[in-house]
């Protein structure tokens, strides 16, 4: 599939289309989205702001969740992977950690950076799956690219 739903996760709650689900309902909704769309892209605001991603939520979901939680270190990535996610987006991690990260895990990893060309270079060099772009960032590099469309609440493949 070339498009997956985009949700925001904070405090164990999920938000989509201005609706918030909590507790058991959040797990059920996430499970429903995964079943319907094969995969869900989760922007984990607790991971982004406090380096405390919602790992317990991901552990409860059976299926494919793609988590963007702004992991800072290799250990953060490993914690997220152990929670059962299938794909992971890594932001601006220090380049010296990228080779170690590649050697330690088999999950599909995408890079995200304010500089899309630099992210594409790193993805090629360290053999990661691809790059996540934000609105307004140009595509056109030689790696797989996905773009977040926050208005439509989806993440779309823009280059294979």
N, CA, C and O atoms as a GROMACS GRO file, in nm:
protein
  640
    1UNK      N    1   0.084  -0.117   0.000
    1UNK     CA    2   0.000   0.000   0.000
    1UNK      C    3   0.090   0.124   0.000
    1UNK      O    4   0.198   0.122   0.058
    2UNK      N    5   0.045   0.230  -0.063
    2UNK     CA    6   0.124   0.352  -0.075
    2UNK      C    7   0.076   0.464   0.016
    2UNK      O    8   0.121   0.578   0.002
    3UNK      N    9  -0.015   0.434   0.108
    3UNK     CA   10  -0.068   0.535   0.198
    3UNK      C   11  -0.119   0.467   0.325
    3UNK      O   12  -0.187   0.364   0.320
    4UNK      N   13  -0.083   0.526   0.439
    4UNK     CA   14  -0.128   0.473   0.567
    4UNK      C   15  -0.184   0.586   0.652
    4UNK      O   16  -0.142   0.701   0.636
    5UNK      N   17  -0.278   0.556   0.741
    5UNK     CA   18  -0.331   0.660   0.829
    5UNK      C   19  -0.223   0.709   0.927
    5UNK      O   20  -0.133   0.634   0.965
    6UNK      N   21  -0.236   0.834   0.964
    6UNK     CA   22  -0.145   0.901   1.055
    6UNK      C   23  -0.222   0.934   1.183
    6UNK      O   24  -0.329   0.993   1.178
    7UNK      N   25  -0.166   0.895   1.297
    7UNK     CA   26  -0.227   0.928   1.426
    7UNK      C   27  -0.123   0.996   1.514
    7UNK      O   28  -0.003   0.984   1.492
    8UNK      N   29  -0.173   1.067   1.614
    8UNK     CA   30  -0.086   1.122   1.717
    8UNK      C   31  -0.113   1.046   1.845
    8UNK      O   32  -0.227   1.014   1.876
    9UNK      N   33  -0.006   1.017   1.919
    9UNK     CA   34  -0.016   0.942   2.044
    9UNK      C   35   0.043   1.028   2.156
    9UNK      O   36   0.152   1.083   2.143
   10UNK      N   37  -0.033   1.039   2.265
   10UNK     CA   38   0.015   1.115   2.381
   10UNK      C   39  -0.054   1.061   2.506
   10UNK      O   40  -0.176   1.050   2.511
   11UNK      N   41   0.026   1.027   2.605
   11UNK     CA   42  -0.029   0.981   2.732
   11UNK      C   43  -0.115   0.857   2.718
   11UNK      O   44  -0.213   0.841   2.792
   12UNK      N   45  -0.081   0.767   2.626
   12UNK     CA   46  -0.158   0.645   2.606
   12UNK      C   47  -0.286   0.667   2.526
   12UNK      O   48  -0.360   0.572   2.502
   13UNK      N   49  -0.312   0.791   2.485
   13UNK     CA   50  -0.431   0.823   2.405
   13UNK      C   51  -0.390   0.839   2.260
   13UNK      O   52  -0.277   0.876   2.229
   14UNK      N   53  -0.483   0.809   2.170
   14UNK     CA   54  -0.457   0.834   2.029
   14UNK      C   55  -0.556   0.937   1.978
   14UNK      O   56  -0.669   0.946   2.025
   15UNK      N   57  -0.511   1.014   1.879
   15UNK     CA   58  -0.594   1.120   1.821
   15UNK      C   59  -0.591   1.107   1.670
   15UNK      O   60  -0.485   1.094   1.608
   16UNK      N   61  -0.710   1.112   1.610
   16UNK     CA   62  -0.725   1.111   1.464
   16UNK      C   63  -0.856   1.180   1.430
   16UNK      O   64  -0.957   1.157   1.496
   17UNK      N   65  -0.854   1.263   1.328
   17UNK     CA   66  -0.975   1.335   1.285
   17UNK      C   67  -1.042   1.408   1.402
   17UNK      O   68  -1.164   1.404   1.416
   18UNK      N   69  -0.962   1.472   1.486
   18UNK     CA   70  -1.010   1.548   1.602
   18UNK      C   71  -1.089   1.464   1.702
   18UNK      O   72  -1.166   1.518   1.782
   19UNK      N   73  -1.071   1.333   1.699
   19UNK     CA   74  -1.132   1.244   1.797
   19UNK      C   75  -1.021   1.181   1.880
   19UNK      O   76  -0.916   1.145   1.826
   20UNK      N   77  -1.044   1.168   2.009
   20UNK     CA   78  -0.945   1.111   2.100
   20UNK      C   79  -1.000   0.983   2.160
   20UNK      O   80  -1.115   0.979   2.205
   21UNK      N   81  -0.918   0.877   2.161
   21UNK     CA   82  -0.954   0.751   2.225
   21UNK      C   83  -0.855   0.728   2.339
   21UNK      O   84  -0.736   0.754   2.325
   22UNK      N   85  -0.907   0.679   2.452
   22UNK     CA   86  -0.827   0.656   2.572
   22UNK      C   87  -0.835   0.510   2.613
   22UNK      O   88  -0.930   0.439   2.579
   23UNK      N   89  -0.732   0.466   2.686
   23UNK     CA   90  -0.734   0.334   2.747
   23UNK      C   91  -0.762   0.222   2.650
   23UNK      O   92  -0.700   0.213   2.543
   24UNK      N   93  -0.856   0.136   2.688
   24UNK     CA   94  -0.891   0.019   2.607
   24UNK      C   95  -0.943   0.060   2.470
   24UNK      O   96  -0.918  -0.008   2.370
   25UNK      N   97  -1.016   0.171   2.464
   25UNK     CA   98  -1.070   0.221   2.336
   25UNK      C   99  -0.956   0.261   2.241
   25UNK      O  100  -0.967   0.244   2.120
   26UNK      N  101  -0.848   0.315   2.297
   26UNK     CA  102  -0.732   0.352   2.214
   26UNK      C  103  -0.670   0.229   2.151
   26UNK      O  104  -0.638   0.229   2.032
   27UNK      N  105  -0.654   0.124   2.230
   27UNK     CA  106  -0.598  -0.002   2.178
   27UNK      C  107  -0.691  -0.058   2.070
   27UNK      O  108  -0.645  -0.099   1.964
   28UNK      N  109  -0.821  -0.060   2.097
   28UNK     CA  110  -0.917  -0.112   2.000
   28UNK      C  111  -0.916  -0.032   1.870
   28UNK      O  112  -0.919  -0.090   1.762
   29UNK      N  113  -0.911   0.100   1.881
   29UNK     CA  114  -0.910   0.185   1.761
   29UNK      C  115  -0.782   0.164   1.681
   29UNK      O  116  -0.786   0.154   1.558
   30UNK      N  117  -0.670   0.158   1.750
   30UNK     CA  118  -0.543   0.135   1.681
   30UNK      C  119  -0.544  -0.002   1.613
   30UNK      O  120  -0.499  -0.015   1.499
   31UNK      N  121  -0.595  -0.102   1.682
   31UNK     CA  122  -0.605  -0.236   1.624
   31UNK      C  123  -0.695  -0.235   1.501
   31UNK      O  124  -0.664  -0.298   1.400
   32UNK      N  125  -0.807  -0.163   1.508
   32UNK     CA  126  -0.900  -0.152   1.395
   32UNK      C  127  -0.833  -0.085   1.275
   32UNK      O  128  -0.849  -0.130   1.161
   33UNK      N  129  -0.758   0.022   1.299
   33UNK     CA  130  -0.688   0.091   1.191
   33UNK      C  131  -0.584   0.001   1.125
   33UNK      O  132  -0.571  -0.002   1.003
   34UNK      N  133  -0.509  -0.073   1.208
   34UNK     CA  134  -0.409  -0.165   1.155
   34UNK      C  135  -0.476  -0.272   1.069
   34UNK      O  136  -0.426  -0.304   0.961
   35UNK      N  137  -0.586  -0.325   1.116
   35UNK     CA  138  -0.657  -0.429   1.040
   35UNK      C  139  -0.710  -0.375   0.907
   35UNK      O  140  -0.703  -0.444   0.805
   36UNK      N  141  -0.762  -0.254   0.908
   36UNK     CA  142  -0.820  -0.194   0.788
   36UNK      C  143  -0.714  -0.151   0.687
   36UNK      O  144  -0.731  -0.170   0.567
   37UNK      N  145  -0.604  -0.092   0.734
   37UNK     CA  146  -0.506  -0.030   0.645
   37UNK      C  147  -0.371  -0.101   0.638
   37UNK      O  148  -0.279  -0.051   0.573
   38UNK      N  149  -0.356  -0.214   0.703
   38UNK     CA  150  -0.231  -0.291   0.707
   38UNK      C  151  -0.126  -0.232   0.801
   38UNK      O  152  -0.051  -0.306   0.864
   39UNK      N  153  -0.121  -0.099   0.810
   39UNK     CA  154  -0.021  -0.035   0.895
   39UNK      C  155  -0.072   0.104   0.934
   39UNK      O  156  -0.154   0.164   0.863
   40UNK      N  157  -0.023   0.154   1.047
   40UNK     CA  158  -0.058   0.287   1.095
   40UNK      C  159   0.072   0.359   1.130
   40UNK      O  160   0.161   0.301   1.191
   41UNK      N  161   0.081   0.487   1.092
   41UNK     CA  162   0.196   0.571   1.125
   41UNK      C  163   0.160   0.649   1.251
   41UNK      O  164   0.067   0.729   1.251
   42UNK      N  165   0.234   0.624   1.359
   42UNK     CA  166   0.206   0.688   1.488
   42UNK      C  167   0.315   0.788   1.523
   42UNK      O  168   0.430   0.751   1.543
   43UNK      N  169   0.277   0.915   1.531
   43UNK     CA  170   0.368   1.018   1.580
   43UNK      C  171   0.351   1.022   1.731
   43UNK      O  172   0.247   1.066   1.781
   44UNK      N  173   0.451   0.978   1.802
   44UNK     CA  174   0.446   0.968   1.947
   44UNK      C  175   0.498   1.097   2.009
   44UNK      O  176   0.619   1.119   2.016
   45UNK      N  177   0.407   1.180   2.055
   45UNK     CA  178   0.444   1.311   2.109
   45UNK      C  179   0.519   1.301   2.241
   45UNK      O  180   0.602   1.386   2.272
   46UNK      N  181   0.491   1.197   2.320
   46UNK     CA  182   0.564   1.178   2.446
   46UNK      C  183   0.710   1.139   2.418
   46UNK      O  184   0.800   1.181   2.490
   47UNK      N  185   0.732   1.060   2.314
   47UNK     CA  186   0.867   1.028   2.274
   47UNK      C  187   0.940   1.152   2.224
   47UNK      O  188   1.056   1.175   2.256
   48UNK      N  189   0.869   1.230   2.144
   48UNK     CA  190   0.927   1.351   2.087
   48UNK      C  191   0.962   1.454   2.195
   48UNK      O  192   1.072   1.509   2.194
   49UNK      N  193   0.870   1.479   2.286
   49UNK     CA  194   0.890   1.587   2.384
   49UNK      C  195   0.971   1.545   2.507
   49UNK      O  196   1.050   1.623   2.559
   50UNK      N  197   0.950   1.419   2.554
   50UNK     CA  198   1.012   1.380   2.681
   50UNK      C  199   1.097   1.254   2.674
   50UNK      O  200   1.147   1.207   2.776
   51UNK      N  201   1.113   1.198   2.555
   51UNK     CA  202   1.185   1.072   2.537
   51UNK      C  203   1.121   0.959   2.618
   51UNK      O  204   1.190   0.874   2.673
   52UNK      N  205   0.986   0.959   2.624
   52UNK     CA  206   0.911   0.855   2.693
   52UNK      C  207   0.798   0.807   2.603
   52UNK      O  208   0.681   0.837   2.628
   53UNK      N  209   0.833   0.731   2.497
   53UNK     CA  210   0.729   0.685   2.404
   53UNK      C  211   0.630   0.591   2.473
   53UNK      O  212   0.659   0.534   2.578
   54UNK      N  213   0.515   0.576   2.413
   54UNK     CA  214   0.405   0.496   2.468
   54UNK      C  215   0.423   0.348   2.434
   54UNK      O  216   0.343   0.290   2.361
   55UNK      N  217   0.527   0.289   2.487
   55UNK     CA  218   0.563   0.151   2.455
   55UNK      C  219   0.454   0.051   2.495
   55UNK      O  220   0.430  -0.046   2.423
   56UNK      N  221   0.389   0.074   2.608
   56UNK     CA  222   0.285  -0.019   2.653
   56UNK      C  223   0.170  -0.026   2.553
   56UNK      O  224   0.112  -0.133   2.533
   57UNK      N  225   0.136   0.084   2.493
   57UNK     CA  226   0.030   0.086   2.391
   57UNK      C  227   0.070   0.000   2.272
   57UNK      O  228  -0.010  -0.082   2.226
   58UNK      N  229   0.192   0.016   2.223
   58UNK     CA  230   0.236  -0.060   2.106
   58UNK      C  231   0.245  -0.209   2.135
   58UNK      O  232   0.221  -0.292   2.047
   59UNK      N  233   0.280  -0.244   2.259
   59UNK     CA  234   0.288  -0.386   2.296
   59UNK      C  235   0.152  -0.454   2.289
   59UNK      O  236   0.144  -0.574   2.266
   60UNK      N  237   0.044  -0.378   2.309
   60UNK     CA  238  -0.091  -0.435   2.312
   60UNK      C  239  -0.153  -0.452   2.174
   60UNK      O  240  -0.256  -0.518   2.160
   61UNK      N  241  -0.091  -0.394   2.072
   61UNK     CA  242  -0.149  -0.398   1.938
   61UNK      C  243  -0.084  -0.509   1.858
   61UNK      O  244   0.039  -0.519   1.848
   62UNK      N  245  -0.168  -0.593   1.801
   62UNK     CA  246  -0.119  -0.699   1.714
   62UNK      C  247  -0.130  -0.648   1.571
   62UNK      O  248  -0.240  -0.622   1.522
   63UNK      N  249  -0.017  -0.633   1.507
   63UNK     CA  250  -0.018  -0.583   1.371
   63UNK      C  251   0.091  -0.481   1.350
   63UNK      O  252   0.178  -0.462   1.434
   64UNK      N  253   0.085  -0.418   1.238
   64UNK     CA  254   0.193  -0.332   1.193
   64UNK      C  255   0.173  -0.187   1.235
   64UNK      O  256   0.081  -0.119   1.189
   65UNK      N  257   0.261  -0.142   1.323
   65UNK     CA  258   0.261  -0.002   1.364
   65UNK      C  259   0.398   0.056   1.328
   65UNK      O  260   0.501  -0.006   1.355
   66UNK      N  261   0.396   0.173   1.267
   66UNK     CA  262   0.516   0.245   1.228
   66UNK      C  263   0.528   0.362   1.324
   66UNK      O  264   0.444   0.453   1.320
   67UNK      N  265   0.628   0.362   1.409
   67UNK     CA  266   0.638   0.461   1.517
   67UNK      C  267   0.746   0.566   1.487
   67UNK      O  268   0.858   0.534   1.449
   68UNK      N  269   0.706   0.690   1.506
   68UNK     CA  270   0.793   0.806   1.494
   68UNK      C  271   0.794   0.871   1.633
   68UNK      O  272   0.706   0.950   1.666
   69UNK      N  273   0.896   0.835   1.714
   69UNK     CA  274   0.900   0.880   1.854
   69UNK      C  275   1.027   0.959   1.886
   69UNK      O  276   1.057   0.982   2.004
   70UNK      N  277   1.101   1.000   1.784
   70UNK     CA  278   1.221   1.081   1.804
   70UNK      C  279   1.321   1.014   1.899
   70UNK      O  280   1.364   1.077   1.996
   71UNK      N  281   1.359   0.888   1.871
   71UNK     CA  282   1.458   0.824   1.959
   71UNK      C  283   1.592   0.896   1.947
   71UNK      O  284   1.636   0.933   1.838
   72UNK      N  285   1.656   0.916   2.061
   72UNK     CA  286   1.782   0.991   2.063
   72UNK      C  287   1.905   0.903   2.057
   72UNK      O  288   2.009   0.943   2.005
   73UNK      N  289   1.894   0.781   2.111
   73UNK     CA  290   2.009   0.691   2.121
   73UNK      C  291   1.970   0.552   2.071
   73UNK      O  292   1.852   0.521   2.057
   74UNK      N  293   2.070   0.471   2.046
   74UNK     CA  294   2.046   0.334   1.998
   74UNK      C  295   1.959   0.258   2.097
   74UNK      O  296   1.872   0.181   2.056
   75UNK      N  297   1.979   0.278   2.226
   75UNK     CA  298   1.900   0.209   2.328
   75UNK      C  299   1.752   0.246   2.318
   75UNK      O  300   1.665   0.162   2.339
   76UNK      N  301   1.723   0.372   2.285
   76UNK     CA  302   1.584   0.416   2.267
   76UNK      C  303   1.520   0.341   2.151
   76UNK      O  304   1.405   0.298   2.159
   77UNK      N  305   1.595   0.326   2.043
   77UNK     CA  306   1.545   0.253   1.926
   77UNK      C  307   1.516   0.109   1.964
   77UNK      O  308   1.412   0.055   1.927
   78UNK      N  309   1.607   0.048   2.037
   78UNK     CA  310   1.588  -0.092   2.074
   78UNK      C  311   1.466  -0.110   2.163
   78UNK      O  312   1.393  -0.208   2.149
   79UNK      N  313   1.441  -0.016   2.255
   79UNK     CA  314   1.321  -0.023   2.340
   79UNK      C  315   1.195  -0.019   2.254
   79UNK      O  316   1.100  -0.094   2.280
   80UNK      N  317   1.193   0.066   2.154
   80UNK     CA  318   1.076   0.078   2.068
   80UNK      C  319   1.058  -0.049   1.986
   80UNK      O  320   0.946  -0.098   1.971
   81UNK      N  321   1.165  -0.103   1.933
   81UNK     CA  322   1.157  -0.225   1.852
   81UNK      C  323   1.108  -0.342   1.937
   81UNK      O  324   1.026  -0.421   1.891
   82UNK      N  325   1.158  -0.353   2.059
   82UNK     CA  326   1.116  -0.462   2.148
   82UNK      C  327   0.966  -0.454   2.178
   82UNK      O  328   0.904  -0.555   2.208
   83UNK      N  329   0.909  -0.334   2.170
   83UNK     CA  330   0.765  -0.320   2.196
   83UNK      C  331   0.681  -0.381   2.083
   83UNK      O  332   0.560  -0.395   2.097
   84UNK      N  333   0.745  -0.418   1.972
   84UNK     CA  334   0.673  -0.489   1.867
   84UNK      C  335   0.642  -0.410   1.742
   84UNK      O  336   0.566  -0.458   1.658
   85UNK      N  337   0.696  -0.290   1.727
   85UNK     CA  338   0.666  -0.213   1.607
   85UNK      C  339   0.738  -0.272   1.486
   85UNK      O  340   0.844  -0.334   1.499
   86UNK      N  341   0.679  -0.252   1.370
   86UNK     CA  342   0.738  -0.308   1.247
   86UNK      C  343   0.834  -0.211   1.180
   86UNK      O  344   0.938  -0.250   1.128
   87UNK      N  345   0.797  -0.084   1.182
   87UNK     CA  346   0.880   0.020   1.122
   87UNK      C  347   0.904   0.129   1.224
   87UNK      O  348   0.827   0.149   1.317
   88UNK      N  349   1.015   0.200   1.203
   88UNK     CA  350   1.053   0.305   1.296
   88UNK      C  351   1.114   0.421   1.219
   88UNK      O  352   1.189   0.401   1.124
   89UNK      N  353   1.079   0.541   1.260
   89UNK     CA  354   1.140   0.660   1.204
   89UNK      C  355   1.238   0.716   1.306
   89UNK      O  356   1.205   0.734   1.423
   90UNK      N  357   1.359   0.744   1.260
   90UNK     CA  358   1.465   0.797   1.345
   90UNK      C  359   1.499   0.937   1.296
   90UNK      O  360   1.532   0.957   1.179
   91UNK      N  361   1.490   1.034   1.386
   91UNK     CA  362   1.523   1.173   1.357
   91UNK      C  363   1.667   1.201   1.393
   91UNK      O  364   1.720   1.141   1.486
   92UNK      N  365   1.728   1.286   1.324
   92UNK     CA  366   1.857   1.348   1.352
   92UNK      C  367   1.945   1.282   1.460
   92UNK      O  368   2.007   1.352   1.539
   93UNK      N  369   1.949   1.152   1.464
   93UNK     CA  370   2.039   1.084   1.556
   93UNK      C  371   2.183   1.111   1.512
   93UNK      O  372   2.210   1.122   1.392
   94UNK      N  373   2.272   1.122   1.607
   94UNK     CA  374   2.411   1.147   1.573
   94UNK      C  375   2.459   1.038   1.476
   94UNK      O  376   2.434   0.920   1.496
   95UNK      N  377   2.527   1.082   1.373
   95UNK     CA  378   2.568   0.990   1.267
   95UNK      C  379   2.656   0.877   1.318
   95UNK      O  380   2.653   0.767   1.264
   96UNK      N  381   2.733   0.902   1.421
   96UNK     CA  382   2.821   0.798   1.474
   96UNK      C  383   2.742   0.678   1.528
   96UNK      O  384   2.799   0.570   1.544
   97UNK      N  385   2.613   0.695   1.557
   97UNK     CA  386   2.531   0.586   1.608
   97UNK      C  387   2.462   0.506   1.497
   97UNK      O  388   2.411   0.397   1.523
   98UNK      N  389   2.459   0.559   1.376
   98UNK     CA  390   2.380   0.496   1.271
   98UNK      C  391   2.433   0.360   1.228
   98UNK      O  392   2.354   0.269   1.204
   99UNK      N  393   2.564   0.342   1.218
   99UNK     CA  394   2.619   0.212   1.181
   99UNK      C  395   2.587   0.108   1.289
   99UNK      O  396   2.551  -0.006   1.257
  100UNK      N  397   2.599   0.147   1.414
  100UNK     CA  398   2.566   0.057   1.525
  100UNK      C  399   2.418   0.018   1.520
  100UNK      O  400   2.383  -0.098   1.540
  101UNK      N  401   2.335   0.115   1.492
  101UNK     CA  402   2.191   0.090   1.482
  101UNK      C  403   2.161  -0.009   1.370
  101UNK      O  404   2.084  -0.102   1.389
  102UNK      N  405   2.221   0.011   1.255
  102UNK     CA  406   2.198  -0.077   1.140
  102UNK      C  407   2.241  -0.220   1.174
  102UNK      O  408   2.173  -0.316   1.136
  103UNK      N  409   2.352  -0.236   1.244
  103UNK     CA  410   2.403  -0.368   1.278
  103UNK      C  411   2.320  -0.438   1.384
  103UNK      O  412   2.320  -0.561   1.391
  104UNK      N  413   2.249  -0.362   1.467
  104UNK     CA  414   2.177  -0.420   1.579
  104UNK      C  415   2.035  -0.462   1.549
  104UNK      O  416   1.980  -0.546   1.621
  105UNK      N  417   1.973  -0.406   1.446
  105UNK     CA  418   1.832  -0.439   1.428
  105UNK      C  419   1.798  -0.468   1.283
  105UNK      O  420   1.864  -0.421   1.190
  106UNK      N  421   1.693  -0.547   1.267
  106UNK     CA  422   1.648  -0.586   1.135
  106UNK      C  423   1.518  -0.517   1.096
  106UNK      O  424   1.468  -0.537   0.985
  107UNK      N  425   1.464  -0.437   1.183
  107UNK     CA  426   1.340  -0.367   1.154
  107UNK      C  427   1.363  -0.265   1.041
  107UNK      O  428   1.476  -0.224   1.015
  108UNK      N  429   1.254  -0.228   0.976
  108UNK     CA  430   1.263  -0.127   0.871
  108UNK      C  431   1.278   0.010   0.936
  108UNK      O  432   1.192   0.052   1.013
  109UNK      N  433   1.387   0.078   0.905
  109UNK     CA  434   1.414   0.207   0.964
  109UNK      C  435   1.416   0.314   0.855
  109UNK      O  436   1.477   0.297   0.750
  110UNK      N  437   1.347   0.424   0.884
  110UNK     CA  438   1.344   0.540   0.797
  110UNK      C  439   1.406   0.656   0.873
  110UNK      O  440   1.397   0.663   0.995
  111UNK      N  441   1.470   0.746   0.801
  111UNK     CA  442   1.531   0.863   0.863
  111UNK      C  443   1.447   0.986   0.834
  111UNK      O  444   1.382   0.996   0.730
  112UNK      N  445   1.450   1.079   0.926
  112UNK     CA  446   1.378   1.204   0.911
  112UNK      C  447   1.469   1.316   0.958
  112UNK      O  448   1.533   1.305   1.063
  113UNK      N  449   1.476   1.424   0.881
  113UNK     CA  450   1.568   1.532   0.912
  113UNK      C  451   1.516   1.658   0.845
  113UNK      O  452   1.444   1.651   0.746
  114UNK      N  453   1.552   1.773   0.899
  114UNK     CA  454   1.515   1.899   0.835
  114UNK      C  455   1.580   1.911   0.697
  114UNK      O  456   1.527   1.979   0.610
  115UNK      N  457   1.692   1.844   0.678
  115UNK     CA  458   1.764   1.844   0.551
  115UNK      C  459   1.739   1.709   0.482
  115UNK      O  460   1.806   1.611   0.512
  116UNK      N  461   1.644   1.706   0.390
  116UNK     CA  462   1.605   1.581   0.324
  116UNK      C  463   1.721   1.519   0.245
  116UNK      O  464   1.734   1.397   0.242
  117UNK      N  465   1.804   1.600   0.183
  117UNK     CA  466   1.918   1.546   0.107
  117UNK      C  467   2.017   1.476   0.199
  117UNK      O  468   2.070   1.370   0.165
  118UNK      N  469   2.040   1.534   0.314
  118UNK     CA  470   2.131   1.473   0.411
  118UNK      C  471   2.072   1.342   0.463
  118UNK      O  472   2.144   1.243   0.480
  119UNK      N  473   1.942   1.341   0.490
  119UNK     CA  474   1.877   1.218   0.535
  119UNK      C  475   1.887   1.110   0.428
  119UNK      O  476   1.912   0.994   0.460
  120UNK      N  477   1.868   1.146   0.302
  120UNK     CA  478   1.877   1.048   0.193
  120UNK      C  479   2.019   0.994   0.182
  120UNK      O  480   2.039   0.875   0.159
  121UNK      N  481   2.117   1.081   0.197
  121UNK     CA  482   2.257   1.036   0.193
  121UNK      C  483   2.283   0.934   0.303
  121UNK      O  484   2.343   0.829   0.279
  122UNK      N  485   2.238   0.965   0.424
  122UNK     CA  486   2.258   0.873   0.536
  122UNK      C  487   2.182   0.742   0.514
  122UNK      O  488   2.235   0.635   0.544
  123UNK      N  489   2.061   0.750   0.463
  123UNK     CA  490   1.983   0.628   0.437
  123UNK      C  491   2.057   0.538   0.337
  123UNK      O  492   2.062   0.416   0.356
  124UNK      N  493   2.113   0.597   0.233
  124UNK     CA  494   2.190   0.517   0.136
  124UNK      C  495   2.316   0.460   0.199
  124UNK      O  496   2.344   0.340   0.187
  125UNK      N  497   2.389   0.546   0.266
  125UNK     CA  498   2.518   0.506   0.322
  125UNK      C  499   2.504   0.396   0.427
  125UNK      O  500   2.585   0.303   0.431
  126UNK      N  501   2.401   0.406   0.511
  126UNK     CA  502   2.386   0.309   0.620
  126UNK      C  503   2.282   0.201   0.589
  126UNK      O  504   2.248   0.120   0.675
  127UNK      N  505   2.233   0.201   0.466
  127UNK     CA  506   2.139   0.100   0.416
  127UNK      C  507   2.009   0.092   0.496
  127UNK      O  508   1.962  -0.016   0.531
  128UNK      N  509   1.952   0.209   0.524
  128UNK     CA  510   1.821   0.213   0.586
  128UNK      C  511   1.716   0.212   0.475
  128UNK      O  512   1.749   0.231   0.358
  129UNK      N  513   1.593   0.189   0.512
  129UNK     CA  514   1.486   0.170   0.414
  129UNK      C  515   1.456   0.296   0.333
  129UNK      O  516   1.434   0.288   0.212
  130UNK      N  517   1.455   0.413   0.399
  130UNK     CA  518   1.421   0.534   0.325
  130UNK      C  519   1.415   0.655   0.414
  130UNK      O  520   1.477   0.661   0.520
  131UNK      N  521   1.336   0.755   0.367
  131UNK     CA  522   1.330   0.886   0.432
  131UNK      C  523   1.185   0.929   0.447
  131UNK      O  524   1.101   0.900   0.362
  132UNK      N  525   1.156   0.997   0.557
  132UNK     CA  526   1.025   1.060   0.580
  132UNK      C  527   1.042   1.209   0.558
  132UNK      O  528   1.131   1.273   0.614
  133UNK      N  529   0.954   1.264   0.476
  133UNK     CA  530   0.956   1.408   0.446
  133UNK      C  531   0.840   1.476   0.515
  133UNK      O  532   0.735   1.416   0.539
  134UNK      N  533   0.859   1.603   0.545
  134UNK     CA  534   0.749   1.684   0.594
  134UNK      C  535   0.696   1.766   0.478
  134UNK      O  536   0.762   1.778   0.374
  135UNK      N  537   0.579   1.822   0.493
  135UNK     CA  538   0.523   1.908   0.389
  135UNK      C  539   0.624   2.014   0.351
  135UNK      O  540   0.687   2.075   0.437
  136UNK      N  541   0.640   2.035   0.222
  136UNK     CA  542   0.732   2.137   0.174
  136UNK      C  543   0.872   2.088   0.147
  136UNK      O  544   0.948   2.156   0.078
  137UNK      N  545   0.910   1.972   0.200
  137UNK     CA  546   1.043   1.920   0.170
  137UNK      C  547   1.041   1.854   0.032
  137UNK      O  548   0.946   1.782   0.000
  138UNK      N  549   1.143   1.877  -0.048
  138UNK     CA  550   1.145   1.819  -0.182
  138UNK      C  551   1.178   1.670  -0.180
  138UNK      O  552   1.258   1.625  -0.098
  139UNK      N  553   1.116   1.596  -0.270
  139UNK     CA  554   1.158   1.457  -0.290
  139UNK      C  555   1.246   1.457  -0.414
  139UNK      O  556   1.271   1.562  -0.472
  140UNK      N  557   1.294   1.343  -0.454
  140UNK     CA  558   1.374   1.339  -0.574
  140UNK      C  559   1.512   1.280  -0.551
  140UNK      O  560   1.599   1.294  -0.637
  141UNK      N  561   1.533   1.217  -0.439
  141UNK     CA  562   1.660   1.150  -0.416
  141UNK      C  563   1.649   1.004  -0.459
  141UNK      O  564   1.550   0.964  -0.520
  142UNK      N  565   1.749   0.927  -0.428
  142UNK     CA  566   1.756   0.790  -0.478
  142UNK      C  567   1.717   0.686  -0.374
  142UNK      O  568   1.758   0.570  -0.386
  143UNK      N  569   1.640   0.723  -0.275
  143UNK     CA  570   1.592   0.627  -0.176
  143UNK      C  571   1.440   0.635  -0.168
  143UNK      O  572   1.379   0.730  -0.218
  144UNK      N  573   1.380   0.535  -0.106
  144UNK     CA  574   1.235   0.535  -0.087
  144UNK      C  575   1.198   0.654   0.002
  144UNK      O  576   1.263   0.680   0.103
  145UNK      N  577   1.093   0.726  -0.038
  145UNK     CA  578   1.052   0.844   0.038
  145UNK      C  579   0.902   0.842   0.063
  145UNK      O  580   0.822   0.804  -0.023
  146UNK      N  581   0.867   0.884   0.185
  146UNK     CA  582   0.728   0.898   0.227
  146UNK      C  583   0.710   1.040   0.277
  146UNK      O  584   0.804   1.098   0.331
  147UNK      N  585   0.592   1.095   0.259
  147UNK     CA  586   0.565   1.232   0.304
  147UNK      C  587   0.444   1.231   0.396
  147UNK      O  588   0.342   1.168   0.368
  148UNK      N  589   0.457   1.303   0.507
  148UNK     CA  590   0.346   1.317   0.601
  148UNK      C  591   0.255   1.429   0.552
  148UNK      O  592   0.300   1.541   0.528
  149UNK      N  593   0.128   1.397   0.538
  149UNK     CA  594   0.026   1.498   0.504
  149UNK      C  595  -0.062   1.513   0.627
  149UNK      O  596  -0.155   1.435   0.648
  150UNK      N  597  -0.031   1.613   0.709
  150UNK     CA  598  -0.103   1.629   0.836
  150UNK      C  599  -0.248   1.671   0.813
  150UNK      O  600  -0.334   1.639   0.896
  151UNK      N  601  -0.278   1.741   0.703
  151UNK     CA  602  -0.416   1.781   0.676
  151UNK      C  603  -0.504   1.659   0.647
  151UNK      O  604  -0.616   1.649   0.698
  152UNK      N  605  -0.454   1.568   0.565
  152UNK     CA  606  -0.528   1.446   0.530
  152UNK      C  607  -0.509   1.336   0.634
  152UNK      O  608  -0.578   1.234   0.630
  153UNK      N  609  -0.416   1.357   0.727
  153UNK     CA  610  -0.381   1.260   0.831
  153UNK      C  611  -0.340   1.125   0.772
  153UNK      O  612  -0.391   1.019   0.810
  154UNK      N  613  -0.246   1.133   0.676
  154UNK     CA  614  -0.190   1.013   0.615
  154UNK      C  615  -0.041   1.034   0.594
  154UNK      O  616   0.010   1.146   0.595
  155UNK      N  617   0.028   0.923   0.574
  155UNK     CA  618   0.165   0.925   0.527
  155UNK      C  619   0.163   0.853   0.393
  155UNK      O  620   0.110   0.742   0.383
  156UNK      N  621   0.219   0.916   0.288
  156UNK     CA  622   0.212   0.863   0.151
  156UNK      C  623   0.352   0.838   0.095
  156UNK      O  624   0.445   0.915   0.119
  157UNK      N  625   0.363   0.730   0.021
  157UNK     CA  626   0.489   0.706  -0.050
  157UNK      C  627   0.493   0.801  -0.169
  157UNK      O  628   0.398   0.810  -0.247
  158UNK      N  629   0.605   0.872  -0.182
  158UNK     CA  630   0.621   0.964  -0.296
  158UNK      C  631   0.731   0.917  -0.390
  158UNK      O  632   0.742   0.966  -0.502
  159UNK      N  633   0.813   0.821  -0.345
  159UNK     CA  634   0.917   0.766  -0.430
  159UNK      C  635   0.953   0.627  -0.381
  159UNK      O  636   0.981   0.606  -0.263
  160UNK      N  637   0.951   0.532  -0.474
  160UNK     CA  638   0.989   0.394  -0.439
  160UNK      C  639   1.138   0.375  -0.450
  160UNK      O  640   1.188   0.266  -0.424
   0.00000   0.00000   0.00000
